Amino acid sequence: MSNPMFDVIEADLKELNEGLIGAVTSPVDLVTEIGTHLVTAGGKRIRPALCLLAAHGGPAYSLERLLPLAEALELIHTASLVHDDVIDEADTRRGCITANAKWDNQIAILSGDYIFARAFGLIAEGDYGNYVSKRLAELVCNLSVGEIIQDHTVYQAVKDLDNYYNRIQKKTADFLEICCELGAFVGGMSKEDVQKLAEYGHCIGMAFQITDDLLDIQQTSEKIGKPAGNDIRQGIVTLPVIHALSVSPDAAELEGIVTDSAMTDEMVARALAIVKATDGVEVAMAKVDEYLDRARSVLPDSLAPEIREAFVMVADFIGDRDF
């Protein structure tokens, strides 16, 4: 991993990447091919990296003990993305062809199931105890619930911010929270510091998803590696759109577009223009800053300086990222 925010765990991440290849290897060549394609598709490894960083904050850090957990977290993330791509009918992810586009929906879904199972196999082999297994089961449940909430409200001009925040918490923030929490827990940090790192993870997770929603509004398809305006095209209203639906003089037109399941490219472009004409982007950016400020403020005092700095750099990265 070349990103400087993870320099302190560069050697750990190298072993993680090697372990991921081994984790998806199967006696069936096609399964190995698909798994390898998925785990080498350019992910930033933020989730396992947060787990490893948090574990470094405790007195019981052991890479050998932590690797199965870190690998499992990345595999759960990968499996959820495979299923998301089928639901979204996406052809690209991180600039690479998706499993559903390269093979087909059936193979993609079954591959996602296989990777989920491999993740929980790693947890069983790691012998982390009931608490870790329980939290990871809750995570997968929440990921599913978040997607169900989102799917239930597609092509509806839902202006309820609580609904939006609940959805992104389950889709994204809960995951980053658990990565930090379980890393700190297995690393032997105090209960109080485990909770502080869990809150850090929650805050950067909320900021991460709002930023992702902003990029869908602001950036080009080439820059973000997936179709720009895809959320609108899929009938998903995000924070900038919700704000525009409340304040724009063209709110009625925008509502007509986002509730039309047959919207054209021109309609998507018009919706983006309406949103950008409001201060919706600025409102969302201010919310990102609020979450990131809170994340930095709750970092435990017990962290070693280089680990604290890495956590701060992750928050900075989320606030500055444009892809």
Residue pairs with C-beta under 8 A, 6 or more apart in sequence:
1 10
1 13
1 14
1 44
1 45
1 49
3 44
3 317
4 313
5 310
5 313
5 314
5 316
5 317
6 13
6 45
6 49
6 53
6 310
7 310
8 53
8 56
8 306
8 307
8 309
8 310
9 49
9 52
9 53
9 56
9 310
12 52
12 63
12 66
12 67
12 70
13 45
13 48
13 49
13 52
15 63
15 67
16 45
16 48
16 52
16 67
16 70
16 71
16 74
17 45
19 67
19 71
20 39
20 71
20 74
20 75
21 36
21 39
21 40
23 35
23 39
23 71
23 75
23 118
23 122
24 31
24 32
24 35
24 36
24 38
24 39
24 75
24 114
24 115
24 118
25 32
25 35
25 36
26 32
26 35
26 114
31 111
31 114
34 99
34 103
34 107
34 111
35 111
35 114
35 115
37 96
37 99
37 102
38 78
38 82
38 99
38 111
38 115
39 74
39 75
39 78
41 93
41 94
41 96
42 94
42 95
42 96
42 225
43 74
43 77
43 78
43 94
45 74
46 176
46 208
46 314
47 73
47 74
47 77
47 175
47 176
47 179
48 70
48 71
48 73
48 74
48 179
49 314
50 176
50 179
50 180
50 183
50 201
50 314
51 66
51 69
51 70
51 73
51 179
51 180
51 182
51 183
52 63
52 66
52 70
52 183
53 180
53 183
53 307
53 310
53 311
53 314
54 179
54 180
54 181
54 182
54 183
54 184
54 187
54 189
54 197
55 61
55 66
55 183
55 184
55 186
55 187
56 187
56 304
56 307
57 184
57 187
57 189
57 193
57 197
57 300
57 302
57 303
57 304
57 307
58 184
58 186
58 187
58 188
58 189
59 187
59 188
59 189
60 186
60 187
60 188
61 187
61 188
65 126
65 186
66 183
66 186
66 187
68 122
68 123
68 125
68 126
69 122
69 123
69 126
69 128
69 132
69 182
69 183
69 186
70 183
71 119
71 122
72 119
72 120
72 122
72 123
72 126
72 136
73 119
73 175
73 178
73 179
73 182
75 115
75 116
75 118
75 119
75 122
76 115
76 116
76 119
76 136
76 139
76 140
76 143
76 175
77 175
78 115
79 112
79 113
79 115
79 116
79 119
80 112
80 140
80 143
81 93
82 98
82 99
82 100
82 108
82 109
82 111
82 112
82 115
83 108
83 109
83 112
83 147
84 90
84 147
85 93
85 98
85 99
85 100
85 101
85 108
86 100
86 105
86 108
86 109
86 112
87 147
87 151
88 230
88 234
89 100
90 98
90 100
90 101
90 226
90 227
90 230
91 97
91 98
91 101
92 98
92 101
92 225
92 226
92 227
93 225
93 226
94 225
95 225
96 225
98 108
99 107
99 108
99 111
99 112
100 107
100 108
103 111
116 140
119 136
120 133
120 136
123 132
123 133
123 136
124 133
126 132
128 182
128 186
131 185
132 182
132 185
132 186
135 178
135 181
135 182
136 178
136 182
138 174
138 178
139 174
139 175
139 178
142 170
142 174
143 170
143 171
143 174
143 175
145 170
146 167
146 168
146 169
146 170
146 171
146 172
146 174
147 171
149 163
149 166
149 167
149 170
150 167
150 171
150 236
153 163
153 237
154 234
154 235
154 236
154 261
155 235
155 258
155 259
155 260
155 261
156 235
156 237
156 259
157 237
157 245
157 254
157 255
157 258
157 259
158 164
158 237
158 242
159 237
159 242
159 245
159 246
161 239
161 242
164 237
164 238
164 239
164 242
165 206
168 206
168 209
168 210
168 213
169 202
169 205
169 206
171 209
172 205
172 206
172 208
172 209
172 212
173 201
173 202
173 203
173 205
173 206
173 208
173 209
174 202
174 205
175 205
176 201
176 202
176 204
176 205
176 208
177 198
177 199
177 201
177 202
177 205
178 198
178 201
179 201
180 197
180 198
180 200
180 201
181 194
181 195
181 197
181 198
181 201
183 197
184 193
184 194
184 197
184 198
185 194
189 197
189 300
189 302
190 302
192 300
193 300
193 302
196 298
196 299
196 300
197 299
197 300
199 294
199 295
199 298
200 295
200 298
200 299
200 311
203 291
203 292
203 294
203 295
203 298
204 291
204 292
204 295
204 314
204 315
204 318
206 291
207 287
207 288
207 291
207 292
207 295
207 315
207 318
207 319
208 318
210 238
210 239
210 284
210 287
210 288
210 291
211 288
211 318
211 319
211 321
213 231
213 238
213 239
213 240
213 284
214 239
214 240
214 281
214 284
214 285
214 288
215 223
215 224
215 321
215 322
215 323
216 224
216 228
216 229
216 230
216 231
216 232
216 238
217 229
217 238
217 240
217 241
217 272
217 275
217 276
217 280
217 281
218 276
218 281
219 228
219 322
219 323
220 228
221 227
221 228
223 322
223 323
224 323
225 323
227 233
228 272
229 268
229 269
229 271
229 272
231 237
231 238
231 241
232 241
232 257
232 258
232 263
232 268
232 271
232 272
233 263
233 268
235 258
235 259
235 261
237 245
237 258
238 284
239 280
239 283
239 284
239 287
240 275
240 278
240 280
240 281
240 283
240 284
241 254
241 258
241 271
241 275
241 280
242 280
243 278
243 279
243 280
243 283
243 284
244 251
244 254
244 274
244 275
244 277
244 278
244 280
245 251
245 254
245 255
245 258
247 278
247 279
247 280
248 254
248 274
248 275
248 277
248 278
250 274
250 277
253 270
253 274
254 271
254 274
254 275
257 263
257 267
257 268
257 270
257 271
258 271
260 267
263 271
275 281
288 318
288 319
289 319
292 315
292 316
292 318
292 319
295 315
296 311
296 312
296 315
299 308
299 311
299 312
303 311
